[in-house]
């Protein structure tokens, strides 16, 4: 595909990135509330309104409309899904459910394919290293998925979607909130017959999943009690070397927290969370056993937020007890690991200057101790124009599969990174902004799977001495009355400098944009994406492509009807070599809000 022609086409339908109000509050970059206008890292915010306008029923479909978030998927809904943030590995991104890490400890990657958007209220994405804030895995960035939260009073909603590939989704949401307590309960069910996942397959590969989400908060004296439970449980059919197989997968996150003021400006929070990830194969392997992979992680965290004068200080400690158990391709292991961390963050703002520092000490039971840090500085050159720069380091311990699973290497070293970024953001009007960033991320000892026998897909894991990712990002945004116009672009070079090869499945150039029109009753949106070619497995080249989605809807009293199209022009493309993607797909949606 001619990239320049597609770039021009996308420019005709998009002229800026989503222009969020400058006083919008985000929590993911530093684990405490900040105005989006004051945040230095590159942050993407996907609101509930954007989710409702999108044809996508899973999180990966939402993320791909933002430059620097490359998606890889081996087929349709439910198939293995990866996200590459700014050219880093798919297991270099920490994915959170309401602030709790859901990355599997067997592979290091999150189960993005299992997350249904119907119970998601908001997504915050931070691009760039956040290991100092969130620990191992966050070399590339953080994706925080925040589930349903209720408004004051009673609220209820019923949502139904039906469309191509016999895809049906139903969800129910109930909520209640007053000045002392709130509670939200959501349930969704998604089912699709799918299509052949592999290019050489003639069988449809379906997927179904049930999602349950419960969140409760209540005042307890001068303190606040929080409880959250999220679970998704499903089955996925897939193709493996010409055989039709299926597995069951369950993910759940439980979080209990209690916060109380110690004194004025000082809040202390104690939280206990548990994350479980289970994959169970339903067919026997060549040894007559059924493969499985299990992760069970308990995290105890004590965090103190202290505000004084122009400073915000965050001080805390975290203890993770992580267990893995796996049998795959005849290789089995069972590991238990403890990880102790102590962290300190400080933010300072005065006049035109802002400075943020962060340090984290990690004592990993299986690897050397690690000290990571971040330093961020911003300066208002004049009103509406801000210069900024940041530096930071990252750390990731090899996951259990990489060390002990099929193709495992027990001698793997931990991955470390060093990054630098600089840029400028200019606010033309309160609703129009432009930003430009350049960045470089050096990763030492990156873990890479080397294919040793393509016929049997045999591979071995190794450390790559040095990887360098250089790039620049541009974002533009404008809101005017009912119009919201957006554009994001990235040019990057994710490269294995040891072998002088581009990294797999990362595009060098991507442009995304959207045009949305929304009034009290009617809404419409067009999304556009253009991306360049990428390197696939065995040095196959995955061609560049362009995609368009469109949605229109109308709000009646207590009822919303919408018609949406994914891959509007039925484009043929590949996200992973040898695997199909959805063709043109039309969906009809009905949402009923009996109580508002």
Secondary structure, DSSP 4 states (H G I P E B T S, - for coil): --HHHHHHHHHHH--------TT-EE-TTTSS-EEGGG--SEEEEE-HHHHHH-S-SBHHHHHTTSTTEEEEESSSTTS-EEEEETT--GGGEEEEETTEE---TTTS---GGG-BGGGEEEEEEEES--HHHH-TTTTSEEEEEEE--PPSEEEEEEEEEEETTTEEEEEEEEEEE-SSEEEEEEEEEEEEEEE-SBTT--S-EEEEEEEEEEEEEEEETTEEEEEEEEEEEEEEEEEETTEEEEEEEEEEEEEEEEEEEEETTEEEEEEEEEEEEEEEEEEE-TTS-EEEEEEEEEEEEEEEEEEETTEEEEEEEEEEEEEEEEEETTEEEEEEEEEEEEEEEEEEEETTEEEEEEEEEEEETTS--EEEEEEEEEEEEETTEEEEEEEEEEEEPPPHHHHHSTT--TTPPPEEEEEEEEEEEEEEETTEEEEEEEEEEEEEEEEEEEEEETTTTEEEEEEEEEEEEEEEEEEEEEEETTEEEEEEEEEEEEEETTTTEEPBT--SEEEEEEEEEE-SSEEEEEEEEEE--EE-GGGPEEPPEEEEEEEEEEEETTEEEEEEEESTT-----SSTTB----SEEEEEEEEEEE-
